[in-house]
Structures are given as structure tokens and as C-alpha cells.
Amino acid sequence: MRLTELFAELRREKRPAFIPYLMAGDPTADATVAMLVMLRTVGADIVEVGIPYGDPLADGPTIAAAGQRALAHGGGVAQTLDIIAKASPASPPIVVFSYFNPLLQYGFERFAREAKRAGAVGVIVPDVILEEAHSLQSALAAEGLDMPLLVAPTTAKARAARICAQATGFVYVVSRLGVTGAGSTPDFTPLHDQISRLREVTTMPLAVGFGVSNVGHVKDVAAHADGIIVGSALIDAYAKSAPEDAVAAVQAFVTPLIAASRA
């Protein structure tokens, strides 16, 4: 199912998409596969799967550390695609999260072809700017893969409209300045205004990420957005667990968040 179709279905159900983030290969490749399968059973709608990378500009310390652990275990583009291929028949729709340089080195057309074959439905690349996205986006579109684009809190309205017009699948709304990370008391009030401004320029689904980490945050964002992305807090939930306990730790963490998204 394409992301636009999924979001249309969720709009008919009058609820947002719950979108957890996993780092491929952390704590192990097998654990990531098991997490992906489990996330479908507990009701996640989409999953972002990160490709580990040594210079993750948009990632805070939690996700950066997860990437380093995965790299130490042989992680990278090829392992991530293998994980997706093993999990995708039984997982929620998977959107790959990567940075520009690993995909450039791998080859855009090759990556798009293999990501599609593995079962991915889209790719997010946070460090590609609008004016330089065409070659990658064209390669992905040729394989039927969506490419959501990011809008920051400081993005001017005219530029936000251009980003939304070029994005496919959904628009990733960055809730705050800075990098990813779980925050105990973020102020989402500016986010509400940001979403209202974006609604004036696009009908694309708007999914919010950066700083969403607990039930209260999920309820707040769910009242305004079409999707809720949770990453760093999820990784924190299992980071101190043994690999064999990681799946249960993630399940325990996301279950109340998914319930909150549907309240």
C-alpha cells in the first residue's frame, strides 16, 4: 500500500498514524527483524528504519549511539535492506531513513531498486535540500517509492509550500530546532501554529517528529497532526536491555503510546 493510500484510510478512521523509528541492526539484526514484526501485531501503522551512518547530522546522542552500535556489528545499507526484506512481509509499511552520502555511494538507482525489492515503501533523507533532491527522488519514484521531505519550525511559508508540493507520501514536520532526542517537557504550542500554517498551503499528511516521547506528547500531537513519529525514546527503552529482551522492552514502551494515539 502506498503511503498516501494508508493516510487516506487513517483519515477515514479519524486517527493519526503511529510511526516508531528503529535503527537497523541495533541491538542485533535479528532483534530488529523481530521488533518490526512485533510492531505490526501491536498496531504501529508505519515504521521508519534507519540506516546506520557515522555522521548523522539530524540525530541526537541516542540515535547516534544506536547507529554506532549497529556499525560495530557490520551495519550499513546492505544489512538494512536484508533486515527489511526479512521483516517486510509481516511488518508495518517500512520507510527507510538515511543520509544522502551513503545512498550516493551505493547508487541511487541501485538503492531504489533494491529497497523496492526488499519491501520498503518510501525513503526519508533529512540532509538533502529541496534544490538537490531531484535525482534521488526521480530514482525512487521510478520504483514507486515515496520520498517525504522535512519542514523545520523556521522554514518560511513560501518555501514550506514548495517543500510540501514536492514531498510524496507525507510531510515530516520537525517539531523543534536542533537534533532528535527525547525531551521531558517540550513546548508544543509553537508546533500547533506551525501545523496550522502548513494546512494553509498543503493537503499532504503531516507527521510530527523530534521530541515526542510519552503518552502526554502523543495525545497532544495526535490532536493536530496526521502522524506521530517516536524514535529516541523508543531506543532509550531498550538500550540497556540484553538483545534477547529488547523486543519485549519495545513492546512495553510502544503499547500505551499506540493506545494514546487512538484515544
C-alpha positions in Angstrom: 0.0 0.0 0.0 1.3 3.5 -0.9 1.6 5.9 1.9 -1.0 8.3 0.5 -3.5 5.4 0.5 -2.6 4.5 4.1 -3.0 8.0 5.3 -6.3 8.4 3.5 -7.6 5.2 5.2 -6.5 6.6 8.6 -8.2 9.9 7.9 -11.4 7.9 7.3 -10.9 6.3 10.7 -10.2 9.8 12.2 -6.9 8.9 13.8 -3.2 9.6 13.1 -0.6 7.2 12.1 1.7 5.9 14.8 5.3 5.8 13.4 8.1 4.3 15.5 11.7 4.5 14.5 14.2 1.7 14.7 17.9 1.7 13.9 18.7 -1.3 11.7 21.0 -3.8 13.4 20.6 -2.4 16.9 21.0 -4.3 19.2 21.3 -7.0 16.5 19.9 -7.6 13.0 17.7 -10.5 14.2 16.3 -8.3 17.0 15.4 -5.6 14.5 13.5 -8.1 12.4 11.7 -9.3 15.5 10.9 -5.8 16.5 9.5 -5.0 13.1 7.2 -8.0 13.1 6.1 -7.2 16.7 5.2 -3.6 15.9 2.6 -4.8 13.4 1.0 -7.0 16.0 0.6 -4.1 18.5 -0.8 -1.7 15.9 2.0 0.5 14.6 0.9 1.9 11.2 4.3 2.7 9.6 7.9 2.1 10.8 11.0 4.2 10.0 14.1 2.0 9.7 17.4 3.9 10.0 20.5 3.0 8.1 23.4 3.3 10.5 25.8 6.1 9.5 28.8 7.7 11.1 27.9 11.3 10.6 24.1 11.6 11.3 23.6 15.4 11.2 20.0 15.3 12.4 20.3 12.7 15.1 20.8 13.4 18.8 23.0 11.3 21.1 20.6 8.4 21.5 20.1 7.6 17.8 23.7 8.4 17.0 24.8 5.9 19.7 22.4 3.3 18.2 24.0 3.8 14.8 27.5 3.4 16.2 26.4 0.1 17.8 24.9 -1.1 14.6 28.0 -0.1 12.6 30.2 -2.1 15.0 28.0 -5.1 14.2 28.6 -4.7 10.4 25.6 -2.5 9.8 25.1 -0.4 6.7 23.0 -0.2 3.6 23.2 -3.8 2.6 22.4 -5.2 6.1 19.5 -2.7 6.4 18.0 -3.9 3.1 18.4 -7.5 4.2 16.6 -6.8 7.5 13.8 -5.1 5.6 13.5 -8.0 3.2 13.2 -10.5 6.1 10.7 -8.4 8.0 8.5 -6.6 5.5 6.0 -9.4 4.7 4.9 -9.3 8.3 5.8 -5.8 9.4 4.0 -2.4 9.0 4.9 -0.5 5.9 8.6 0.5 6.1 10.1 3.9 5.3 13.9 3.9 5.2 15.6 6.7 7.0 19.1 7.5 5.6 21.5 10.3 4.8 22.5 11.5 1.4 26.1 10.3 1.2 25.5 6.5 1.9 22.8 6.5 -0.9 25.0 8.4 -3.3 27.9 6.0 -2.7 25.6 3.0 -3.1 24.0 4.4 -6.2 20.5 6.0 -6.3 19.1 3.7 -8.9 20.6 0.6 -7.4 19.4 1.6 -3.9 15.9 2.4 -5.1 15.6 -0.9 -7.0 16.9 -3.0 -4.0 14.8 -1.1 -1.5 11.7 -1.7 -3.5 12.6 -5.4 -3.9 13.1 -5.6 -0.1 9.6 -4.3 0.6 10.2 -0.6 1.5 7.5 1.9 0.6 9.5 5.2 1.0 12.8 6.8 1.9 13.5 9.9 4.1 16.8 11.7 3.7 16.9 14.6 6.2 20.1 16.2 4.8 19.1 16.7 1.2 17.9 20.2 0.4 14.9 20.8 -1.9 17.0 22.1 -4.8 19.2 18.9 -4.8 16.6 16.3 -4.2 15.5 15.7 -7.8 18.0 13.0 -8.9 17.3 10.8 -5.8 13.6 11.5 -5.8 13.4 10.5 -9.5 15.2 7.3 -8.9 12.9 6.4 -6.0 9.7 7.5 -8.0 10.8 5.2 -10.8 10.4 2.3 -8.4 7.2 3.6 -6.9 8.9 4.7 -3.6 7.7 7.8 -1.8 10.1 10.5 -0.5 8.7 12.5 2.4 10.5 15.8 2.9 11.2 17.8 6.1 9.8 21.2 7.1 11.6 22.9 10.0 10.0 25.4 12.5 11.9 28.2 10.9 11.0 27.4 7.3 9.4 30.4 5.6 5.8 29.8 4.5 6.6 30.1 0.7 9.4 27.6 1.0 7.3 25.3 3.1 4.7 25.3 0.3 7.4 24.3 -2.2 8.6 21.5 0.0 5.1 20.2 0.6 4.4 20.3 -3.2 7.5 18.2 -3.9 7.1 15.7 -1.0 5.4 12.4 -1.6 3.8 10.2 1.0 3.7 12.7 3.8 5.5 15.8 5.1 7.8 15.3 8.1 7.2 18.2 10.4 10.2 18.9 12.6 8.7 20.0 16.0 11.7 21.9 17.2 15.1 23.3 16.4 18.1 21.1 16.9 18.6 17.3 16.6 16.4 14.4 17.6 16.0 13.4 21.2 13.5 12.6 23.9 12.5 15.7 26.0 10.6 15.6 29.3 8.8 18.9 28.9 8.8 20.2 25.3 6.6 23.1 24.5 4.4 22.0 21.6 2.5 25.3 21.4 4.6 26.7 18.5 4.0 23.3 16.8 0.3 23.8 16.8 0.8 27.2 15.0 3.3 25.6 12.6 0.8 22.9 11.6 -2.0 25.4 11.1 0.3 27.4 8.7 1.1 24.2 6.8 -2.6 23.3 6.5 -3.0 26.6 4.6 -0.5 25.5 1.9 -1.0 21.8 1.5 -3.4 18.9 1.9 -0.5 16.4 2.3 -0.5 14.3 5.6 1.7 16.0 8.2 3.7 13.7 10.5 5.5 15.2 13.5 8.8 14.0 14.9 11.7 15.2 17.2 11.0 15.2 20.9 7.8 13.1 21.1 8.5 10.6 23.9 5.5 9.9 26.2 1.7 9.4 26.3 1.1 13.1 27.0 3.2 14.2 24.0 1.4 11.7 21.8 -2.1 12.9 22.8 -1.0 16.5 22.2 0.4 15.8 18.8 -2.5 13.5 17.8 -5.0 16.3 18.2 -3.2 18.3 15.4 -1.2 16.0 13.1 -1.8 13.1 10.8 1.2 11.1 12.1 3.3 10.8 15.3 7.0 9.8 15.0 8.7 8.4 18.1 12.4 7.5 17.8 14.9 8.4 20.6 12.6 7.5 23.5 11.9 4.1 21.9 15.6 3.3 21.6 16.2 4.5 25.2 13.5 2.0 26.2 15.7 -1.0 25.2 19.2 0.4 25.1 20.1 -1.1 28.5 18.4 -4.4 27.8 20.1 -7.6 26.7 19.4 -8.3 23.0 17.1 -11.1 23.9 15.0 -8.7 26.0 14.9 -5.8 23.5 11.7 -6.8 21.7 9.7 -7.1 24.9 11.1 -3.7 26.1 10.0 -2.0 22.9 6.6 -3.7 23.1 6.1 -2.5 26.6 7.1 1.0 25.6 5.0 1.5 22.5 1.8 -0.2 23.5 0.5 2.7 25.7 1.7 5.2 23.1 -0.3 3.5 20.4 -3.3 3.4 22.6 -2.9 7.1 23.3 -2.7 7.9 19.6 -6.1 6.3 19.2 -7.8 7.8 22.2 
